[in-house]
């Protein structure tokens, strides 16, 4: 997988990955603002100087963690969505309406499987700036879809903000409740908010 890496780069990457995994495991135990560099180093089996060789702050490590989660989501969506992203330009328009169980269920399952990172990104004040990185995922999906529907370019960012912030608000509430409702229930809530039944 990392054929282009030399031994030094591979070691650097593996060390960063260990710290990333250490942060995620600590997020299962406490909020981001209560995690220390010392705890991350102890969990990852590295010393403080190694941490600061890679990152200036815990927020820098967290941003990388969010970015890795983003990449995982894209690959997850592609796997579950049968090449949906690659087919946006050619798919029938009716297949591009994503507020359906077919697309919401895999996304909500991914949120639940990565709830510690999502909770830190959405719920903790120190992680709020990372929410934008989650929103950045939508450029691969929503912007190309809006283009297919001939949605005006100048209005697209507003439309994306509406959908993303609305869905994220529902997800935040779900996370606050410990994901106690089922994926199907939350999917129905989102669909009901965005595509309400009429008459």
PAPA-447338 format. One record per residue (C-alpha): x, y, z; residue in one letter. Coordinates in pm, whole numbers. Example, Ala and Ser with C-alpha at 12.3 -4.5 7.8 and 13.67 -1.06 7.14 Angstrom:
BEGIN
{xx = 1230; yy = -450; zz = 780; resn = A}
{xx = 1367; yy = -106; zz = 714; resn = S}
This chain:
BEGIN
{xx = 0; yy = 0; zz = 0; resn = X}
{xx = 281; yy = 243; zz = 86; resn = X}
{xx = 523; yy = 123; zz = -182; resn = X}
{xx = 650; yy = 476; zz = -257; resn = X}
{xx = 758; yy = 532; zz = 104; resn = X}
{xx = 1114; yy = 484; zz = 215; resn = X}
{xx = 1187; yy = 327; zz = 552; resn = X}
{xx = 1213; yy = 663; zz = 729; resn = X}
{xx = 884; yy = 793; zz = 584; resn = X}
{xx = 710; yy = 466; zz = 671; resn = X}
{xx = 833; yy = 489; zz = 1032; resn = X}
{xx = 715; yy = 853; zz = 1051; resn = X}
{xx = 373; yy = 755; zz = 913; resn = X}
{xx = 337; yy = 458; zz = 1150; resn = X}
{xx = 426; yy = 677; zz = 1450; resn = X}
{xx = 167; yy = 937; zz = 1344; resn = X}
{xx = -90; yy = 660; zz = 1297; resn = X}
{xx = -22; yy = 528; zz = 1650; resn = X}
{xx = -81; yy = 876; zz = 1793; resn = X}
{xx = -399; yy = 911; zz = 1587; resn = X}
{xx = -526; yy = 577; zz = 1721; resn = X}
{xx = -425; yy = 678; zz = 2074; resn = X}
{xx = -630; yy = 997; zz = 2048; resn = X}
{xx = -936; yy = 808; zz = 1919; resn = X}
{xx = -911; yy = 555; zz = 2203; resn = X}
{xx = -884; yy = 840; zz = 2458; resn = X}
{xx = -1188; yy = 1010; zz = 2305; resn = X}
{xx = -1386; yy = 700; zz = 2405; resn = X}
{xx = -1301; yy = 783; zz = 2767; resn = X}
{xx = -1312; yy = 1163; zz = 2788; resn = X}
{xx = -1376; yy = 1488; zz = 2602; resn = X}
{xx = -1108; yy = 1633; zz = 2378; resn = X}
{xx = -1038; yy = 1932; zz = 2605; resn = X}
{xx = -940; yy = 1698; zz = 2891; resn = X}
{xx = -689; yy = 1492; zz = 2693; resn = X}
{xx = -320; yy = 1571; zz = 2748; resn = X}
{xx = -10; yy = 1523; zz = 2536; resn = X}
{xx = 128; yy = 1302; zz = 2813; resn = X}
{xx = -172; yy = 1067; zz = 2787; resn = X}
{xx = -149; yy = 1049; zz = 2409; resn = X}
{xx = 224; yy = 969; zz = 2426; resn = X}
{xx = 172; yy = 702; zz = 2693; resn = X}
{xx = -109; yy = 539; zz = 2493; resn = X}
{xx = 88; yy = 553; zz = 2166; resn = X}
{xx = 417; yy = 441; zz = 2323; resn = X}
{xx = 612; yy = 750; zz = 2211; resn = X}
{xx = 787; yy = 1029; zz = 2398; resn = X}
{xx = 685; yy = 1397; zz = 2409; resn = X}
{xx = 962; yy = 1504; zz = 2172; resn = X}
{xx = 823; yy = 1262; zz = 1912; resn = X}
{xx = 477; yy = 1413; zz = 1953; resn = X}
{xx = 614; yy = 1764; zz = 1896; resn = X}
{xx = 814; yy = 1644; zz = 1596; resn = X}
{xx = 477; yy = 1568; zz = 1432; resn = X}
{xx = 240; yy = 1826; zz = 1582; resn = X}
{xx = 246; yy = 2163; zz = 1754; resn = X}
{xx = -72; yy = 2102; zz = 1955; resn = X}
{xx = -335; yy = 1838; zz = 2029; resn = X}
{xx = -567; yy = 2032; zz = 1797; resn = X}
{xx = -322; yy = 1965; zz = 1512; resn = X}
{xx = -335; yy = 1592; zz = 1585; resn = X}
{xx = -714; yy = 1610; zz = 1611; resn = X}
{xx = -736; yy = 1789; zz = 1273; resn = X}
{xx = -533; yy = 1506; zz = 1120; resn = X}
{xx = -760; yy = 1254; zz = 1292; resn = X}
{xx = -1065; yy = 1426; zz = 1140; resn = X}
{xx = -899; yy = 1428; zz = 797; resn = X}
{xx = -830; yy = 1054; zz = 826; resn = X}
{xx = -1194; yy = 1000; zz = 922; resn = X}
{xx = -1296; yy = 1203; zz = 616; resn = X}
{xx = -1091; yy = 975; zz = 392; resn = X}
{xx = -1241; yy = 671; zz = 558; resn = X}
{xx = -1591; yy = 809; zz = 494; resn = X}
{xx = -1522; yy = 868; zz = 125; resn = X}
{xx = -1396; yy = 510; zz = 82; resn = X}
{xx = -1687; yy = 381; zz = 294; resn = X}
{xx = -1940; yy = 573; zz = 84; resn = X}
{xx = -1783; yy = 447; zz = -237; resn = X}
{xx = -1789; yy = 90; zz = -110; resn = X}
{xx = -2149; yy = 107; zz = 16; resn = X}
{xx = -2271; yy = 332; zz = -264; resn = X}
{xx = -2153; yy = 109; zz = -551; resn = X}
{xx = -1931; yy = 371; zz = -712; resn = X}
{xx = -2190; yy = 644; zz = -658; resn = X}
{xx = -1936; yy = 928; zz = -647; resn = X}
{xx = -1780; yy = 831; zz = -981; resn = X}
{xx = -2126; yy = 799; zz = -1140; resn = X}
{xx = -2271; yy = 1136; zz = -1032; resn = X}
{xx = -2212; yy = 1288; zz = -1375; resn = X}
{xx = -2396; yy = 1006; zz = -1554; resn = X}
{xx = -2661; yy = 885; zz = -1309; resn = X}
{xx = -3032; yy = 956; zz = -1371; resn = X}
{xx = -3142; yy = 1263; zz = -1172; resn = X}
{xx = -3384; yy = 1059; zz = -961; resn = X}
{xx = -3084; yy = 858; zz = -834; resn = X}
{xx = -2919; yy = 1178; zz = -707; resn = X}
{xx = -3173; yy = 1250; zz = -436; resn = X}
{xx = -2968; yy = 1151; zz = -132; resn = X}
{xx = -3226; yy = 1215; zz = 137; resn = X}
{xx = -3337; yy = 853; zz = 121; resn = X}
{xx = -3274; yy = 553; zz = 346; resn = X}
{xx = -3044; yy = 406; zz = 79; resn = X}
{xx = -2787; yy = 682; zz = 134; resn = X}
{xx = -2867; yy = 800; zz = 486; resn = X}
{xx = -2834; yy = 456; zz = 648; resn = X}
{xx = -2468; yy = 398; zz = 543; resn = X}
{xx = -2381; yy = 756; zz = 647; resn = X}
{xx = -2550; yy = 725; zz = 987; resn = X}
{xx = -2388; yy = 384; zz = 1040; resn = X}
{xx = -2051; yy = 547; zz = 969; resn = X}
{xx = -2126; yy = 824; zz = 1221; resn = X}
{xx = -2218; yy = 570; zz = 1486; resn = X}
{xx = -1905; yy = 362; zz = 1419; resn = X}
{xx = -1690; yy = 679; zz = 1454; resn = X}
{xx = -1901; yy = 856; zz = 1714; resn = X}
{xx = -1609; yy = 959; zz = 1934; resn = X}
{xx = -1447; yy = 1160; zz = 1655; resn = X}
{xx = -1781; yy = 1305; zz = 1541; resn = X}
{xx = -1871; yy = 1400; zz = 1898; resn = X}
{xx = -1538; yy = 1576; zz = 1947; resn = X}
{xx = -1569; yy = 1758; zz = 1615; resn = X}
{xx = -1930; yy = 1867; zz = 1660; resn = X}
{xx = -1985; yy = 1895; zz = 2034; resn = X}
{xx = -1661; yy = 2019; zz = 2191; resn = X}
{xx = -1581; yy = 2391; zz = 2163; resn = X}
{xx = -1213; yy = 2318; zz = 2095; resn = X}
{xx = -1310; yy = 2089; zz = 1809; resn = X}
{xx = -1565; yy = 2315; zz = 1641; resn = X}
{xx = -1320; yy = 2439; zz = 1378; resn = X}
{xx = -1288; yy = 2080; zz = 1257; resn = X}
{xx = -1657; yy = 2062; zz = 1167; resn = X}
{xx = -1570; yy = 2250; zz = 848; resn = X}
{xx = -1350; yy = 1957; zz = 751; resn = X}
{xx = -1649; yy = 1725; zz = 778; resn = X}
{xx = -1850; yy = 1969; zz = 572; resn = X}
{xx = -1572; yy = 1961; zz = 314; resn = X}
{xx = -1670; yy = 1602; zz = 238; resn = X}
{xx = -1985; yy = 1727; zz = 77; resn = X}
{xx = -1798; yy = 1895; zz = -206; resn = X}
{xx = -1750; yy = 1543; zz = -346; resn = X}
{xx = -2121; yy = 1472; zz = -333; resn = X}
{xx = -2353; yy = 1773; zz = -294; resn = X}
{xx = -2183; yy = 2027; zz = -520; resn = X}
{xx = -2166; yy = 1792; zz = -822; resn = X}
{xx = -2527; yy = 1690; zz = -761; resn = X}
{xx = -2647; yy = 2052; zz = -745; resn = X}
{xx = -2458; yy = 2112; zz = -1068; resn = X}
{xx = -2648; yy = 1825; zz = -1232; resn = X}
{xx = -2976; yy = 1987; zz = -1120; resn = X}
{xx = -2861; yy = 2320; zz = -1273; resn = X}
{xx = -2870; yy = 2483; zz = -930; resn = X}
{xx = -2726; yy = 2837; zz = -960; resn = X}
{xx = -2353; yy = 2841; zz = -877; resn = X}
{xx = -2380; yy = 3146; zz = -646; resn = X}
{xx = -2654; yy = 2982; zz = -440; resn = X}
{xx = -2491; yy = 2639; zz = -402; resn = X}
{xx = -2289; yy = 2719; zz = -91; resn = X}
{xx = -2606; yy = 2840; zz = 80; resn = X}
{xx = -2794; yy = 2526; zz = -19; resn = X}
{xx = -2507; yy = 2304; zz = 101; resn = X}
{xx = -2490; yy = 2500; zz = 429; resn = X}
{xx = -2865; yy = 2446; zz = 475; resn = X}
{xx = -2847; yy = 2070; zz = 423; resn = X}
{xx = -2521; yy = 2011; zz = 607; resn = X}
{xx = -2606; yy = 2224; zz = 911; resn = X}
{xx = -2955; yy = 2079; zz = 934; resn = X}
{xx = -2833; yy = 1721; zz = 913; resn = X}
{xx = -2544; yy = 1794; zz = 1152; resn = X}
{xx = -2791; yy = 1943; zz = 1405; resn = X}
{xx = -2990; yy = 1618; zz = 1401; resn = X}
{xx = -2670; yy = 1413; zz = 1429; resn = X}
{xx = -2545; yy = 1628; zz = 1719; resn = X}
{xx = -2870; yy = 1566; zz = 1905; resn = X}
{xx = -2837; yy = 1192; zz = 1831; resn = X}
{xx = -2478; yy = 1188; zz = 1958; resn = X}
{xx = -2580; yy = 1384; zz = 2271; resn = X}
{xx = -2828; yy = 1106; zz = 2343; resn = X}
{xx = -2563; yy = 838; zz = 2300; resn = X}
{xx = -2703; yy = 719; zz = 1964; resn = X}
{xx = -2990; yy = 557; zz = 2154; resn = X}
{xx = -3231; yy = 581; zz = 1861; resn = X}
{xx = -3185; yy = 343; zz = 1571; resn = X}
{xx = -3032; yy = 444; zz = 1237; resn = X}
{xx = -3377; yy = 395; zz = 1083; resn = X}
{xx = -3538; yy = 634; zz = 1333; resn = X}
{xx = -3280; yy = 908; zz = 1273; resn = X}
{xx = -3305; yy = 859; zz = 897; resn = X}
{xx = -3682; yy = 909; zz = 924; resn = X}
{xx = -3628; yy = 1228; zz = 1127; resn = X}
{xx = -3393; yy = 1374; zz = 864; resn = X}
{xx = -3624; yy = 1278; zz = 578; resn = X}
{xx = -3920; yy = 1425; zz = 767; resn = X}
{xx = -3737; yy = 1756; zz = 819; resn = X}
{xx = -3606; yy = 1793; zz = 463; resn = X}
{xx = -3879; yy = 1621; zz = 263; resn = X}
{xx = -4191; yy = 1656; zz = 482; resn = X}
{xx = -4505; yy = 1470; zz = 388; resn = X}
{xx = -4769; yy = 1694; zz = 241; resn = X}
{xx = -5149; yy = 1679; zz = 257; resn = X}
